């Protein structure tokens, strides 16, 4: 079953019609300290493009907890990734992420579909992310170029500014369908 089929079956929880590119995966994991991280949370791993990029940077004794709400994608990720550092949890990112991870995380990488998420849910998830990070922890997510100026995308940027100390935006990743850029944020200390 492809990501396009899952998008058609569950468009509000599967935010993309095509899997993210490896270049976007590299941009999502670049410069957020994964090489030194002990615990990393991934929200909405989908087909595992970001999962693979995270695992490529993680130390041998680090842990990655991937939280996926879609049962088909969670099962596929569990079945296809045989890395002892990875734990796939089927659940919602709007819950207690610290409990899911077994403690605070050094970084959170998110592939969640922010622009289709209801405002109240988006706020709960962002609160959960901020609460899950250690002081100085890094959060990274992406946005598509074509949606960057929409009201939900502008609200996401404003909500990130309320919860995090430092915000950065990557250069455009043109080698993605559609082109995207990465938001990087640092938790208030």
Backbone as JSON Lines, residues from 0, in Angstrom:
{"i":0,"aa":"X","n":[0.85,-1.18,0.0],"ca":[0.0,0.0,0.0],"c":[0.9,1.25,0.0]}
{"i":1,"aa":"X","n":[0.63,2.2,-0.86],"ca":[1.48,3.39,-1.0],"c":[1.01,4.52,-0.1]}
{"i":2,"aa":"X","n":[1.88,5.54,0.04],"ca":[1.54,6.73,0.82],"c":[0.36,7.45,0.16]}
{"i":3,"aa":"X","n":[0.26,7.39,-1.18],"ca":[-0.86,8.04,-1.88],"c":[-2.19,7.39,-1.49]}
{"i":4,"aa":"X","n":[-2.19,6.06,-1.38],"ca":[-3.41,5.35,-0.97],"c":[-3.79,5.75,0.45]}
{"i":5,"aa":"X","n":[-2.8,5.8,1.36],"ca":[-3.08,6.2,2.74],"c":[-3.56,7.65,2.79]}
{"i":6,"aa":"X","n":[-3.01,8.52,1.94],"ca":[-3.48,9.91,1.88],"c":[-4.95,9.95,1.49]}
{"i":7,"aa":"X","n":[-5.33,9.16,0.5],"ca":[-6.72,9.15,0.05],"c":[-7.65,8.55,1.11]}
{"i":8,"aa":"X","n":[-7.16,7.56,1.85],"ca":[-7.98,6.92,2.89],"c":[-8.09,7.79,4.14]}
{"i":9,"aa":"X","n":[-7.01,8.5,4.49],"ca":[-6.96,9.28,5.73],"c":[-6.3,10.64,5.48]}
{"i":10,"aa":"X","n":[-6.92,11.54,4.72],"ca":[-6.27,12.79,4.33],"c":[-5.98,13.74,5.5]}
{"i":11,"aa":"X","n":[-6.68,13.62,6.61],"ca":[-6.42,14.52,7.73],"c":[-5.3,14.03,8.64]}
{"i":12,"aa":"X","n":[-4.91,12.78,8.52],"ca":[-3.8,12.27,9.33],"c":[-2.61,11.84,8.49]}
{"i":13,"aa":"X","n":[-2.78,11.76,7.18],"ca":[-1.68,11.47,6.27],"c":[-1.51,12.71,5.43]}
{"i":14,"aa":"X","n":[-0.52,13.51,5.74],"ca":[-0.45,14.85,5.19],"c":[0.18,15.0,3.82]}
{"i":15,"aa":"X","n":[0.65,13.9,3.21],"ca":[1.33,14.03,1.93],"c":[0.82,12.97,0.97]}
{"i":16,"aa":"X","n":[0.8,13.31,-0.29],"ca":[0.4,12.35,-1.32],"c":[1.62,11.58,-1.83]}
{"i":17,"aa":"X","n":[2.81,12.12,-1.57],"ca":[4.06,11.46,-1.95],"c":[5.0,11.49,-0.76]}
{"i":18,"aa":"X","n":[5.85,10.47,-0.66],"ca":[6.83,10.44,0.42],"c":[7.82,11.6,0.27]}
{"i":19,"aa":"X","n":[8.31,12.08,1.39],"ca":[9.32,13.14,1.37],"c":[10.61,12.61,0.73]}
{"i":20,"aa":"X","n":[11.38,13.51,0.15],"ca":[12.63,13.12,-0.49],"c":[13.74,12.94,0.54]}
{"i":21,"aa":"X","n":[14.78,12.22,0.13],"ca":[15.95,12.07,1.01],"c":[16.61,13.41,1.29]}
{"i":22,"aa":"X","n":[16.55,14.32,0.33],"ca":[17.12,15.66,0.55],"c":[16.37,16.41,1.64]}
{"i":23,"aa":"X","n":[15.05,16.28,1.66],"ca":[14.29,16.91,2.75],"c":[14.62,16.21,4.06]}
{"i":24,"aa":"X","n":[14.78,14.9,4.04],"ca":[15.19,14.16,5.24],"c":[16.52,14.66,5.78]}
{"i":25,"aa":"X","n":[17.46,14.91,4.89],"ca":[18.76,15.45,5.3],"c":[18.58,16.84,5.92]}
{"i":26,"aa":"X","n":[17.8,17.7,5.27],"ca":[17.58,19.06,5.79],"c":[16.87,19.03,7.14]}
{"i":27,"aa":"X","n":[15.95,18.08,7.33],"ca":[15.21,17.98,8.59],"c":[16.11,17.57,9.76]}
{"i":28,"aa":"X","n":[17.15,16.82,9.47],"ca":[18.0,16.29,10.54],"c":[19.32,17.03,10.69]}
{"i":29,"aa":"X","n":[19.59,17.96,9.82],"ca":[20.84,18.7,9.83],"c":[20.84,19.78,10.93]}
{"i":30,"aa":"X","n":[21.93,19.88,11.67],"ca":[22.12,20.98,12.61],"c":[21.24,20.97,13.83]}
{"i":31,"aa":"X","n":[20.71,19.81,14.23],"ca":[19.87,19.79,15.43],"c":[20.47,18.91,16.53]}
{"i":32,"aa":"X","n":[21.72,18.52,16.36],"ca":[22.43,17.81,17.42],"c":[22.09,16.34,17.57]}
{"i":33,"aa":"X","n":[21.61,15.7,16.52],"ca":[21.24,14.29,16.63],"c":[22.44,13.4,16.96]}
{"i":34,"aa":"X","n":[23.63,13.8,16.53],"ca":[24.81,12.99,16.79],"c":[25.12,12.88,18.28]}
{"i":35,"aa":"X","n":[24.69,13.86,19.07],"ca":[24.92,13.87,20.52],"c":[23.67,13.51,21.33]}
{"i":36,"aa":"X","n":[22.56,13.3,20.66],"ca":[21.28,13.05,21.33],"c":[21.25,11.68,21.98]}
{"i":37,"aa":"X","n":[20.58,11.59,23.1],"ca":[20.35,10.3,23.79],"c":[18.96,9.77,23.41]}
{"i":38,"aa":"X","n":[17.98,10.67,23.36],"ca":[16.6,10.29,23.02],"c":[16.06,11.29,22.0]}
{"i":39,"aa":"X","n":[15.47,10.74,20.95],"ca":[14.86,11.56,19.89],"c":[13.44,11.04,19.68]}
{"i":40,"aa":"X","n":[12.52,11.96,19.52],"ca":[11.14,11.64,19.17],"c":[10.91,12.01,17.71]}
{"i":41,"aa":"X","n":[10.22,11.14,16.99],"ca":[9.79,11.48,15.64],"c":[8.27,11.4,15.61]}
{"i":42,"aa":"X","n":[7.65,12.46,15.14],"ca":[6.19,12.53,15.07],"c":[5.74,12.39,13.63]}
{"i":43,"aa":"X","n":[4.88,11.41,13.37],"ca":[4.38,11.19,12.02],"c":[5.44,10.67,11.07]}
{"i":44,"aa":"X","n":[6.08,9.54,11.39],"ca":[7.16,9.04,10.54],"c":[6.72,8.55,9.16]}
{"i":45,"aa":"X","n":[5.43,8.26,9.0],"ca":[4.94,7.85,7.69],"c":[5.71,6.67,7.13]}
{"i":46,"aa":"X","n":[6.31,6.85,5.95],"ca":[7.04,5.77,5.28],"c":[8.47,5.6,5.79]}
{"i":47,"aa":"X","n":[8.93,6.49,6.64],"ca":[10.24,6.32,7.24],"c":[11.39,7.08,6.62]}
{"i":48,"aa":"X","n":[11.13,8.02,5.73],"ca":[12.22,8.79,5.12],"c":[12.99,9.56,6.19]}
{"i":49,"aa":"X","n":[12.28,10.25,7.09],"ca":[12.97,10.97,8.16],"c":[13.55,9.99,9.18]}
{"i":50,"aa":"X","n":[12.87,8.89,9.42],"ca":[13.36,7.86,10.34],"c":[14.76,7.41,9.91]}
{"i":51,"aa":"X","n":[14.92,7.12,8.64],"ca":[16.21,6.68,8.11],"c":[17.27,7.77,8.28]}
{"i":52,"aa":"X","n":[16.89,9.02,8.02],"ca":[17.84,10.12,8.16],"c":[18.25,10.31,9.62]}
{"i":53,"aa":"X","n":[17.3,10.15,10.54],"ca":[17.61,10.26,11.97],"c":[18.54,9.13,12.39]}
{"i":54,"aa":"X","n":[18.2,7.9,12.04],"ca":[19.02,6.75,12.43],"c":[20.44,6.85,11.88]}
{"i":55,"aa":"X","n":[20.6,7.43,10.71],"ca":[21.93,7.6,10.12],"c":[22.81,8.52,10.96]}
{"i":56,"aa":"X","n":[22.2,9.42,11.71],"ca":[22.96,10.39,12.52],"c":[23.09,9.99,13.99]}
{"i":57,"aa":"X","n":[22.24,9.08,14.47],"ca":[22.22,8.74,15.89],"c":[23.41,7.87,16.3]}
{"i":58,"aa":"X","n":[23.85,8.08,17.54],"ca":[24.89,7.24,18.12],"c":[24.34,5.82,18.34]}
{"i":59,"aa":"X","n":[25.23,4.83,18.43],"ca":[24.78,3.44,18.6],"c":[23.95,3.19,19.86]}
{"i":60,"aa":"X","n":[24.15,3.99,20.9],"ca":[23.41,3.76,22.15],"c":[22.26,4.75,22.36]}
{"i":61,"aa":"X","n":[21.92,5.52,21.33],"ca":[20.8,6.47,21.42],"c":[19.49,5.75,21.11]}
{"i":62,"aa":"X","n":[18.37,6.43,21.4],"ca":[17.04,5.86,21.16],"c":[16.21,6.79,20.29]}
{"i":63,"aa":"X","n":[15.43,6.19,19.38],"ca":[14.48,6.92,18.57],"c":[13.1,6.33,18.83]}
{"i":64,"aa":"X","n":[12.17,7.17,19.27],"ca":[10.79,6.76,19.47],"c":[9.96,7.45,18.4]}
{"i":65,"aa":"X","n":[9.38,6.65,17.5],"ca":[8.59,7.17,16.39],"c":[7.12,7.0,16.72]}
{"i":66,"aa":"X","n":[6.37,8.1,16.73],"ca":[4.95,8.11,17.09],"c":[4.13,8.29,15.81]}
{"i":67,"aa":"X","n":[3.36,7.26,15.46],"ca":[2.56,7.28,14.23],"c":[1.11,6.94,14.55]}
{"i":68,"aa":"X","n":[0.18,7.79,14.14],"ca":[-1.24,7.58,14.42],"c":[-1.89,6.62,13.41]}
{"i":69,"aa":"X","n":[-1.35,6.55,12.2],"ca":[-1.91,5.71,11.15],"c":[-1.48,4.26,11.38]}
{"i":70,"aa":"X","n":[-2.44,3.35,11.64],"ca":[-2.07,1.97,11.96],"c":[-1.34,1.24,10.84]}
{"i":71,"aa":"X","n":[-1.68,1.51,9.59],"ca":[-1.02,0.86,8.46],"c":[0.43,1.31,8.36]}
{"i":72,"aa":"X","n":[0.66,2.62,8.46],"ca":[2.03,3.14,8.37],"c":[2.87,2.72,9.57]}
{"i":73,"aa":"X","n":[2.26,2.69,10.77],"ca":[3.0,2.24,11.97],"c":[3.43,0.79,11.82]}
{"i":74,"aa":"X","n":[2.54,-0.06,11.36],"ca":[2.87,-1.48,11.19],"c":[3.95,-1.66,10.12]}
{"i":75,"aa":"X","n":[3.83,-0.93,9.03],"ca":[4.84,-1.05,7.97],"c":[6.21,-0.58,8.46]}
{"i":76,"aa":"X","n":[6.25,0.52,9.2],"ca":[7.53,1.02,9.71],"c":[8.16,-0.01,10.67]}
{"i":77,"aa":"X","n":[7.35,-0.58,11.55],"ca":[7.84,-1.6,12.48],"c":[8.39,-2.82,11.73]}
{"i":78,"aa":"X","n":[7.7,-3.21,10.67],"ca":[8.09,-4.41,9.94],"c":[9.32,-4.22,9.06]}
{"i":79,"aa":"X","n":[9.57,-2.99,8.61],"ca":[10.65,-2.77,7.65],"c":[11.92,-2.2,8.24]}
{"i":80,"aa":"X","n":[11.89,-1.74,9.47],"ca":[13.1,-1.16,10.08],"c":[13.55,-2.06,11.22]}
{"i":81,"aa":"X","n":[14.67,-2.71,11.04],"ca":[15.21,-3.64,12.04],"c":[16.4,-2.99,12.75]}
{"i":82,"aa":"X","n":[16.16,-1.93,13.45],"ca":[17.21,-1.22,14.17],"c":[16.85,-1.23,15.65]}
{"i":83,"aa":"X","n":[17.72,-1.75,16.51],"ca":[17.37,-1.83,17.94],"c":[17.2,-0.46,18.61]}
{"i":84,"aa":"X","n":[17.66,0.6,17.98],"ca":[17.49,1.94,18.55],"c":[16.09,2.48,18.33]}
{"i":85,"aa":"X","n":[15.31,1.87,17.43],"ca":[13.99,2.37,17.02],"c":[12.88,1.64,17.75]}
{"i":86,"aa":"X","n":[11.95,2.44,18.31],"ca":[10.7,1.93,18.86],"c":[9.57,2.68,18.16]}
{"i":87,"aa":"X","n":[8.65,1.96,17.55],"ca":[7.49,2.57,16.89],"c":[6.31,2.45,17.84]}
{"i":88,"aa":"X","n":[5.67,3.6,18.13],"ca":[4.53,3.65,19.02],"c":[3.34,4.15,18.2]}
{"i":89,"aa":"X","n":[2.25,3.4,18.23],"ca":[1.03,3.86,17.56],"c":[0.27,4.74,18.53]}
{"i":90,"aa":"X","n":[0.12,6.01,18.17],"ca":[-0.58,6.93,19.05],"c":[-0.57,8.33,18.5]}
{"i":91,"aa":"X","n":[-1.1,9.24,19.3],"ca":[-1.24,10.64,18.91],"c":[-0.13,11.48,19.54]}
{"i":92,"aa":"X","n":[0.37,12.42,18.76],"ca":[1.38,13.35,19.26],"c":[0.8,14.37,20.23]}
{"i":93,"aa":"X","n":[-0.52,14.4,20.36],"ca":[-1.17,15.35,21.27],"c":[-1.25,14.81,22.7]}
{"i":94,"aa":"X","n":[-0.61,13.68,22.96],"ca":[-0.62,13.08,24.3],"c":[0.7,13.38,24.99]}
{"i":95,"aa":"X","n":[0.94,12.71,26.1],"ca":[2.16,12.92,26.89],"c":[3.35,12.28,26.19]}
{"i":96,"aa":"X","n":[4.09,13.07,25.45],"ca":[5.24,12.56,24.7],"c":[6.37,12.13,25.61]}
{"i":97,"aa":"X","n":[6.5,12.77,26.77],"ca":[7.55,12.37,27.72],"c":[7.31,10.94,28.17]}
{"i":98,"aa":"X","n":[6.05,10.6,28.45],"ca":[5.72,9.22,28.85],"c":[6.0,8.26,27.71]}
{"i":99,"aa":"X","n":[5.64,8.64,26.48],"ca":[5.88,7.76,25.33],"c":[7.37,7.49,25.15]}
{"i":100,"aa":"X","n":[8.19,8.52,25.36],"ca":[9.63,8.4,25.16],"c":[10.35,7.84,26.37]}
{"i":101,"aa":"X","n":[9.66,7.73,27.49],"ca":[10.32,7.26,28.71],"c":[11.23,8.3,29.32]}
{"i":102,"aa":"X","n":[10.96,9.58,29.05],"ca":[11.74,10.69,29.58],"c":[11.81,11.79,28.55]}
{"i":103,"aa":"X","n":[12.45,12.91,28.91],"ca":[12.53,14.03,27.96],"c":[13.42,13.69,26.76]}
{"i":104,"aa":"X","n":[13.19,14.4,25.68],"ca":[13.92,14.18,24.43],"c":[14.89,15.32,24.17]}
{"i":105,"aa":"X","n":[15.99,14.99,23.53],"ca":[16.97,16.0,23.12],"c":[16.53,16.69,21.83]}
{"i":106,"aa":"X","n":[15.74,15.97,21.02],"ca":[15.26,16.53,19.75],"c":[13.93,15.88,19.39]}
{"i":107,"aa":"X","n":[13.11,16.66,18.68],"ca":[11.85,16.17,18.13],"c":[11.83,16.53,16.65]}
{"i":108,"aa":"X","n":[11.61,15.52,15.81],"ca":[11.54,15.7,14.37],"c":[10.1,15.39,13.97]}
{"i":109,"aa":"X","n":[9.44,16.32,13.28],"ca":[8.02,16.15,12.98],"c":[7.72,16.21,11.49]}
{"i":110,"aa":"X","n":[6.98,15.2,11.04],"ca":[6.45,15.18,9.69],"c":[4.95,15.37,9.68]}
{"i":111,"aa":"X","n":[4.41,15.95,10.74],"ca":[2.96,16.09,10.88],"c":[2.38,17.1,9.89]}
{"i":112,"aa":"X","n":[1.14,16.9,9.46],"ca":[0.49,17.8,8.49],"c":[-0.14,19.02,9.18]}
{"i":113,"aa":"X","n":[0.66,19.98,9.55],"ca":[0.22,21.14,10.34],"c":[-0.9,21.93,9.69]}
{"i":114,"aa":"X","n":[-0.86,22.1,8.37],"ca":[-1.83,23.01,7.73],"c":[-3.22,22.41,7.62]}
{"i":115,"aa":"X","n":[-3.38,21.1,7.79],"ca":[-4.72,20.51,7.77],"c":[-5.2,20.18,9.19]}
{"i":116,"aa":"X","n":[-4.36,20.42,10.16],"ca":[-4.69,20.11,11.55],"c":[-5.55,21.22,12.16]}
{"i":117,"aa":"X","n":[-6.62,20.87,12.85],"ca":[-7.41,21.91,13.52],"c":[-6.54,22.7,14.52]}
{"i":118,"aa":"X","n":[-6.83,23.98,14.64],"ca":[-6.02,24.89,15.45],"c":[-5.83,24.4,16.89]}
{"i":119,"aa":"X","n":[-6.89,23.93,17.54],"ca":[-6.78,23.47,18.93],"c":[-5.86,22.26,19.04]}
{"i":120,"aa":"X","n":[-5.97,21.33,18.1],"ca":[-5.11,20.15,18.11],"c":[-3.66,20.54,17.87]}
{"i":121,"aa":"X","n":[-3.44,21.44,16.91],"ca":[-2.07,21.92,16.63],"c":[-1.46,22.52,17.89]}
{"i":122,"aa":"X","n":[-2.22,23.3,18.61],"ca":[-1.73,23.89,19.85],"c":[-1.37,22.84,20.9]}
{"i":123,"aa":"X","n":[-2.23,21.82,21.03],"ca":[-1.94,20.73,21.99],"c":[-0.67,19.98,21.61]}
{"i":124,"aa":"X","n":[-0.5,19.71,20.32],"ca":[0.69,18.99,19.87],"c":[1.94,19.85,20.12]}
{"i":125,"aa":"X","n":[1.88,21.12,19.79],"ca":[3.06,21.98,20.0],"c":[3.38,22.12,21.49]}
{"i":126,"aa":"X","n":[2.36,22.19,22.33],"ca":[2.61,22.19,23.79],"c":[3.28,20.9,24.22]}
{"i":127,"aa":"X","n":[2.81,19.78,23.69],"ca":[3.39,18.48,24.0],"c":[4.86,18.42,23.58]}
{"i":128,"aa":"X","n":[5.14,18.95,22.4],"ca":[6.51,18.97,21.9],"c":[7.4,19.81,22.82]}
{"i":129,"aa":"X","n":[6.97,21.02,23.14],"ca":[7.76,21.9,24.01],"c":[7.99,21.25,25.38]}
{"i":130,"aa":"X","n":[6.95,20.61,25.92],"ca":[7.07,19.94,27.22],"c":[8.01,18.74,27.16]}
{"i":131,"aa":"X","n":[8.1,18.08,26.0],"ca":[8.9,16.87,25.86],"c":[10.4,17.15,25.73]}
{"i":132,"aa":"X","n":[10.75,18.35,25.32],"ca":[12.16,18.67,25.07],"c":[12.92,19.08,26.32]}
{"i":133,"aa":"X","n":[14.19,18.67,26.4],"ca":[15.07,19.16,27.45],"c":[15.32,20.64,27.19]}
{"i":134,"aa":"X","n":[15.72,21.43,28.2],"ca":[16.08,22.82,27.93],"c":[17.17,22.88,26.86]}
{"i":135,"aa":"X","n":[16.96,23.71,25.87],"ca":[17.9,23.81,24.75],"c":[17.68,22.75,23.69]}
{"i":136,"aa":"X","n":[16.68,21.87,23.87],"ca":[16.38,20.83,22.89],"c":[15.88,21.44,21.59]}
{"i":137,"aa":"X","n":[16.03,20.68,20.51],"ca":[15.68,21.19,19.18],"c":[14.46,20.5,18.61]}
{"i":138,"aa":"X","n":[13.64,21.3,17.94],"ca":[12.44,20.82,17.25],"c":[12.57,21.19,15.79]}
{"i":139,"aa":"X","n":[12.24,20.26,14.92],"ca":[12.29,20.54,13.5],"c":[11.06,19.98,12.81]}
{"i":140,"aa":"X","n":[10.53,20.76,11.88],"ca":[9.38,20.36,11.07],"c":[9.52,21.05,9.73]}
{"i":141,"aa":"X","n":[8.64,20.72,8.8],"ca":[8.76,21.34,7.48],"c":[7.42,21.91,7.02]}
{"i":142,"aa":"X","n":[7.51,22.73,5.99],"ca":[6.31,23.31,5.36],"c":[6.54,23.33,3.85]}
{"i":143,"aa":"X","n":[5.46,23.13,3.13],"ca":[5.55,23.16,1.66],"c":[5.52,24.61,1.17]}
{"i":144,"aa":"X","n":[6.29,24.86,0.14],"ca":[6.38,26.2,-0.45],"c":[5.01,26.73,-0.85]}
{"i":145,"aa":"X","n":[4.19,25.92,-1.5],"ca":[2.91,26.4,-2.01],"c":[1.94,26.8,-0.89]}
{"i":146,"aa":"X","n":[2.17,26.3,0.34],"ca":[1.27,26.61,1.46],"c":[1.87,27.62,2.44]}
{"i":147,"aa":"X","n":[3.08,28.1,2.17],"ca":[3.81,28.92,3.14],"c":[3.1,30.21,3.52]}
{"i":148,"aa":"X","n":[2.29,30.76,2.65],"ca":[1.63,32.03,2.95],"c":[0.17,31.86,3.35]}
{"i":149,"aa":"X","n":[-0.27,30.63,3.52],"ca":[-1.66,30.4,3.92],"c":[-1.85,30.74,5.39]}
{"i":150,"aa":"X","n":[-3.07,31.05,5.81],"ca":[-3.3,31.36,7.22],"c":[-2.84,30.25,8.18]}
{"i":151,"aa":"X","n":[-3.08,28.95,7.91],"ca":[-2.58,27.94,8.85],"c":[-1.05,27.93,8.96]}
{"i":152,"aa":"X","n":[-0.35,28.15,7.86],"ca":[1.11,28.18,7.9],"c":[1.61,29.4,8.67]}
{"i":153,"aa":"X","n":[0.96,30.53,8.5],"ca":[1.36,31.73,9.25],"c":[1.07,31.54,10.74]}
{"i":154,"aa":"X","n":[-0.06,30.9,11.06],"ca":[-0.37,30.63,12.47],"c":[0.65,29.67,13.08]}
{"i":155,"aa":"X","n":[1.07,28.65,12.31],"ca":[2.09,27.73,12.81],"c":[3.37,28.49,13.15]}
{"i":156,"aa":"X","n":[3.82,29.36,12.27],"ca":[5.04,30.14,12.54],"c":[4.87,30.99,13.79]}
{"i":157,"aa":"X","n":[3.71,31.6,13.97],"ca":[3.46,32.41,15.17],"c":[3.42,31.54,16.42]}
{"i":158,"aa":"X","n":[2.83,30.35,16.33],"ca":[2.77,29.45,17.48],"c":[4.15,28.93,17.85]}
{"i":159,"aa":"X","n":[4.99,28.7,16.87],"ca":[6.37,28.29,17.16],"c":[7.1,29.41,17.9]}
{"i":160,"aa":"X","n":[6.9,30.65,17.47],"ca":[7.55,31.79,18.12],"c":[7.12,31.95,19.57]}
{"i":161,"aa":"X","n":[5.89,31.57,19.91],"ca":[5.42,31.65,21.3],"c":[6.08,30.61,22.21]}
{"i":162,"aa":"X","n":[6.45,29.48,21.65],"ca":[6.91,28.35,22.46],"c":[8.42,28.14,22.47]}
{"i":163,"aa":"X","n":[9.11,28.74,21.51],"ca":[10.53,28.45,21.36],"c":[11.34,29.73,21.34]}
{"i":164,"aa":"X","n":[12.59,29.63,21.83],"ca":[13.49,30.78,21.89],"c":[13.97,31.23,20.52]}
{"i":165,"aa":"X","n":[14.54,30.29,19.8],"ca":[15.18,30.66,18.53],"c":[14.52,29.9,17.4]}
{"i":166,"aa":"X","n":[14.17,30.61,16.36],"ca":[13.58,30.01,15.17],"c":[14.49,30.27,13.98]}
{"i":167,"aa":"X","n":[14.65,29.24,13.15],"ca":[15.42,29.35,11.91],"c":[14.58,28.74,10.8]}
{"i":168,"aa":"X","n":[14.87,29.17,9.59],"ca":[14.21,28.59,8.42],"c":[15.29,28.22,7.43]}
{"i":169,"aa":"X","n":[15.25,27.0,6.94],"ca":[16.28,26.51,6.01],"c":[16.08,27.12,4.63]}
{"i":170,"aa":"X","n":[17.1,26.99,3.79],"ca":[16.88,27.3,2.38],"c":[15.84,26.34,1.81]}
{"i":171,"aa":"X","n":[15.27,26.7,0.68],"ca":[14.26,25.86,0.04],"c":[14.88,24.54,-0.4]}
{"i":172,"aa":"X","n":[14.18,23.45,-0.16],"ca":[14.58,22.13,-0.65],"c":[13.77,21.9,-1.92]}
{"i":173,"aa":"X","n":[14.39,22.18,-3.05],"ca":[13.7,22.08,-4.33],"c":[13.53,20.63,-4.75]}
{"i":174,"aa":"X","n":[14.43,19.76,-4.28],"ca":[14.37,18.33,-4.65],"c":[13.39,17.59,-3.74]}
{"i":175,"aa":"X","n":[12.17,18.07,-3.69],"ca":[11.08,17.45,-2.94],"c":[9.81,17.76,-3.7]}
{"i":176,"aa":"X","n":[8.83,16.86,-3.61],"ca":[7.56,17.08,-4.29],"c":[6.45,17.19,-3.26]}
{"i":177,"aa":"X","n":[5.9,18.4,-3.04],"ca":[6.32,19.69,-3.6],"c":[7.54,20.24,-2.84]}
{"i":178,"aa":"X","n":[8.19,21.28,-3.39],"ca":[9.32,21.89,-2.7],"c":[8.92,22.32,-1.28]}
{"i":179,"aa":"X","n":[9.9,22.25,-0.36],"ca":[9.61,22.54,1.04],"c":[10.8,23.23,1.69]}
{"i":180,"aa":"X","n":[10.54,23.78,2.87],"ca":[11.62,24.32,3.69],"c":[11.41,23.79,5.11]}
{"i":181,"aa":"X","n":[12.45,23.94,5.92],"ca":[12.45,23.37,7.27],"c":[12.43,24.49,8.3]}
{"i":182,"aa":"X","n":[11.55,24.33,9.29],"ca":[11.57,25.19,10.48],"c":[12.42,24.47,11.54]}
{"i":183,"aa":"X","n":[13.37,25.18,12.15],"ca":[14.13,24.64,13.27],"c":[13.91,25.58,14.45]}
{"i":184,"aa":"X","n":[13.63,25.0,15.61],"ca":[13.34,25.79,16.8],"c":[14.08,25.22,17.99]}
{"i":185,"aa":"X","n":[14.46,26.08,18.91],"ca":[15.16,25.67,20.14],"c":[14.27,25.96,21.32]}
{"i":186,"aa":"X","n":[14.12,24.97,22.21],"ca":[13.26,25.12,23.39],"c":[13.83,26.16,24.34]}
{"i":187,"aa":"X","n":[12.92,26.93,24.91],"ca":[13.32,27.91,25.91],"c":[13.99,27.21,27.08]}
{"i":188,"aa":"X","n":[15.07,27.8,27.56],"ca":[15.84,27.19,28.65],"c":[15.34,27.59,29.93]}
